[in-house]
């Protein structure tokens, strides 16, 4: 047999009951509003971050194309300067091959691999005597610099796209803001009703 301890049970008066209900709605509004304000602030920051990321991706995508074009222009200028030097075929072919590699559109090459090609070119050109190689060296240096800029912009695009995807996922998770907004409104409406009953 279950022994229920009985305590004094008191029936609330109408005004006490209404006051308790009002207190409950006020507490719920305060709790939900606190969370809502925090999430809403985060949501606004996320929106700003996403806009900034999209802008940066567009800028760096455009920069990648411009830098690739510069790389090709400087590389072609380097080939023209090489032609002017009238080198023996073996030296000419080796340097021309290096310039072509430096201009390559392959994105799979690492910066270190391109740097090796660049350093090798400088070393090969340094061995050329009795010729003015400064214009050639200048164009090769510009080609490599344009490659570095292009690669940095491309890496930035890849990194920013991954971050954008993450931030967009956070926005989806932040849908609780909408739910909280509805709950706050519902409790405010109830609060107004019960205050009117006093």
C-alpha positions, -999 to 999 in steps of 0.1 A, spaced: 0 0 0 14 34 -9 16 58 19 11 93 6 22 120 30 -2 147 28 8 183 31 -14 212 36 -29 218 2 -39 254 -3 -61 265 -31 -48 298 -46 -70 327 -48 -78 341 -82 -54 370 -79 -26 348 -65 -30 324 -94 -29 352 -120 2 367 -103 19 333 -104 11 330 -142 23 365 -149 55 358 -130 60 326 -150 56 344 -183 79 373 -172 106 347 -162 102 329 -196 104 361 -215 136 371 -196 152 337 -202 144 335 -239 153 372 -245 187 367 -230 194 337 -253 178 355 -282 200 386 -278 231 365 -277 222 345 -308 209 375 -327 242 393 -321 261 362 -333 237 360 -363 244 396 -373 282 390 -370 279 358 -391 260 377 -418 287 404 -419 315 377 -420 297 359 -449 294 391 -469 330 399 -463 341 364 -473 321 365 -505 336 398 -514 372 386 -507 366 355 -527 355 375 -557 384 399 -554 410 371 -551 394 351 -579 398 382 -601 433 388 -588 442 352 -597 432 358 -633 451 391 -635 483 376 -619 481 346 -643 479 370 -672 509 390 -659 529 358 -654 523 349 -691 532 384 -703 564 384 -683 572 349 -693 567 357 -730 589 388 -726 615 366 -710 614 343 -741 619 373 -764 649 385 -743 663 350 -744 660 350 -782 681 382 -784 710 365 -766 717 341 -795 728 312 -773 740 277 -782 710 254 -787 716 234 -756 717 264 -732 689 281 -751 666 250 -748 674 245 -711 665 281 -702 635 282 -725 622 250 -708 627 266 -674 608 297 -685 579 275 -698 578 256 -665 577 289 -646 547 300 -667 529 267 -664 492 269 -655 494 236 -635 479 243 -601 494 210 -588 529 224 -586 539 236 -551 556 269 -545 588 250 -536 588 233 -570 584 266 -588 611 281 -566 634 253 -576 627 260 -613 633 297 -607 666 292 -588 678 268 -615 670 294 -642 690 321 -623 719 297 -619 718 288 -657 717 324 -667 745 333 -643 767 310 -663 762 330 -695 792 352 -700 797 382 -723 760 388 -728 737 413 -712 713 391 -692 698 418 -670 666 423 -691 661 385 -692 667 382 -654 643 411 -648 615 394 -668 621 360 -651 620 377 -617 587 394 -627 573 361 -640 581 343 -607 567 372 -586 534 371 -606 533 333 -601 537 339 -563 509 365 -563 487 342 -583 493 313 -560 487 333 -529 454 346 -543 443 311 -553 452 297 -519 432 325 -502 402 317 -524 404 280 -514 408 288 -477 380 314 -478 356 291 -496 361 264 -469 355 291 -442 324 304 -461 309 269 -462 315 266 -424 300 300 -417 269 292 -438 265 259 -418 266 280 -386 238 302 -400 217 271 -406 223 260 -370 213 295 -358 177 289 -368 169 288 -331 167 326 -332 135 323 -352 120 298 -327 130 320 -297 115 351 -314 81 332 -317 83 319 -281 90 354 -268 61 368 -287 38 341 -275 48 347 -238 44 385 -243 9 379 -257 0 356 -228 15 381 -203 -7 409 -217 -38 387 -215 -31 377 -179 -23 413 -168 -57 423 -183 -74 397 -161 -62 414 -128 
